[in-house]
Amino acid sequence: MVDAALVKRAVISIALVGATLSALHRDPLDDGFPISTYPMFATKRGTRFELIYALGVTSSGETRPLPSEVTGTGEVLQAAVVYEDAVHAGTKALASLCATIATRVASDIVSVRIVEGYVDAVELLVHGKRGNERFRWACQVRR
């Protein structure tokens, strides 16, 4: 006599193994039920991208990227959206964002620049080199 609980466990196990193996027969970019193929990692991606960010300028003229916290969020992607929205909204939004950032910077920063940069991720992460930057807005830090 066959134990019903054992048969039930065997059927469930076979179904789960089948669901897992079904991902092997799909296009790598077809993300869906029951198992993700993680399409964001399935194809080669470039290392160059465009990014809008803020630079802090010291009294000696040195510039350095400001952390995402100056936008009011600690999340990098949310900060990127804040910068993009301000650029697309125009000069009033850029002036307001710049003034807000200027109240949140370190004491050695004398002005803030919002720039659109073309970055090679490898050069930035390995060598600390920023790419070409296009000026969008600037404001002074008032203390």
C-alpha positions in Angstrom: 0.0 0.0 0.0 1.3 3.5 -1.0 1.4 6.2 1.7 -0.8 9.1 0.4 1.4 11.7 2.2 4.5 10.3 0.5 2.9 10.5 -2.9 1.8 14.1 -2.2 5.4 15.1 -1.2 6.8 13.4 -4.3 4.3 15.2 -6.6 5.1 18.6 -5.0 8.9 17.9 -5.3 8.6 17.0 -8.9 6.5 20.1 -9.6 9.1 22.3 -7.9 12.0 20.7 -9.8 10.0 21.1 -13.1 9.3 24.8 -12.3 13.0 25.4 -11.6 14.1 23.7 -14.8 11.5 25.5 -16.9 13.7 28.6 -16.8 16.3 26.8 -18.9 13.9 26.6 -21.8 13.0 30.3 -21.9 14.6 33.3 -23.5 17.0 34.8 -20.9 15.2 38.2 -21.2 11.8 36.6 -20.5 11.3 37.4 -16.8 8.4 35.8 -15.2 6.6 33.0 -13.4 7.7 30.8 -11.7 11.4 31.7 -11.6 13.1 34.9 -12.6 15.9 34.7 -15.1 17.3 38.0 -13.8 17.3 39.7 -17.2 19.2 42.7 -15.9 22.2 40.4 -15.7 21.5 38.3 -18.7 23.1 40.6 -21.3 26.3 42.6 -21.4 25.9 46.2 -20.4 28.0 49.2 -21.2 30.0 51.0 -18.6 29.3 54.6 -19.8 26.2 56.4 -18.6 24.8 59.9 -18.0 24.2 61.0 -14.5 23.0 64.3 -12.9 24.6 65.1 -9.5 25.8 67.9 -7.3 29.4 68.9 -6.7 30.6 70.8 -3.7 33.2 73.5 -4.4 35.8 74.4 -1.7 37.4 77.8 -1.2 40.5 76.5 -3.0 38.4 75.5 -6.0 38.5 71.8 -5.5 35.3 69.9 -6.4 33.9 66.7 -5.0 30.6 64.9 -5.6 28.2 65.4 -2.7 26.5 62.4 -1.0 22.9 61.6 -1.9 21.8 62.7 1.6 22.1 66.4 0.6 19.0 65.9 -1.6 17.0 64.8 1.5 17.3 61.0 0.9 20.0 58.5 1.6 18.9 56.4 -1.4 21.2 56.9 -4.4 18.5 56.1 -7.0 15.9 58.4 -5.3 18.5 61.2 -5.3 19.1 60.6 -9.0 15.4 61.1 -9.6 15.4 64.3 -7.5 18.2 65.7 -9.8 16.5 64.6 -13.0 13.2 66.0 -12.0 14.8 69.4 -11.2 16.6 69.5 -14.5 13.5 68.7 -16.4 11.4 71.2 -14.4 13.7 74.1 -15.3 15.5 76.9 -13.6 13.1 77.5 -10.7 13.3 73.9 -9.6 17.1 73.8 -10.1 17.5 77.0 -8.0 15.4 75.6 -5.2 17.2 72.3 -5.2 20.6 74.0 -5.2 19.6 76.3 -2.3 18.3 73.3 -0.3 21.5 71.3 -0.9 23.6 74.4 0.1 22.0 74.2 3.6 23.1 70.6 4.0 26.8 70.6 2.9 30.0 70.2 4.9 31.6 73.4 6.4 34.4 73.5 3.9 32.0 73.8 0.9 31.5 77.4 -0.3 29.3 76.7 -3.4 27.3 74.0 -5.0 27.2 73.0 -8.7 24.6 70.8 -10.2 26.1 69.1 -13.3 25.2 66.5 -15.9 28.1 64.1 -16.1 29.1 61.4 -18.6 30.7 58.7 -16.5 32.6 55.5 -17.2 31.7 53.4 -14.2 35.0 51.5 -14.3 37.1 54.7 -14.4 35.0 56.2 -11.6 35.1 53.3 -9.3 38.7 52.1 -9.9 40.5 55.4 -10.6 38.1 58.1 -9.1 38.0 59.8 -12.5 34.8 61.7 -13.4 34.0 62.2 -17.1 32.9 65.3 -18.9 30.5 67.4 -16.9 28.0 69.9 -18.3 27.1 72.7 -15.9 23.3 73.0 -15.1 23.1 75.3 -12.0 25.2 76.8 -9.2 24.6 78.6 -6.0 26.6 79.9 -3.0 26.6 78.4 0.4 25.5 81.0 3.0 26.6 80.5 6.6 
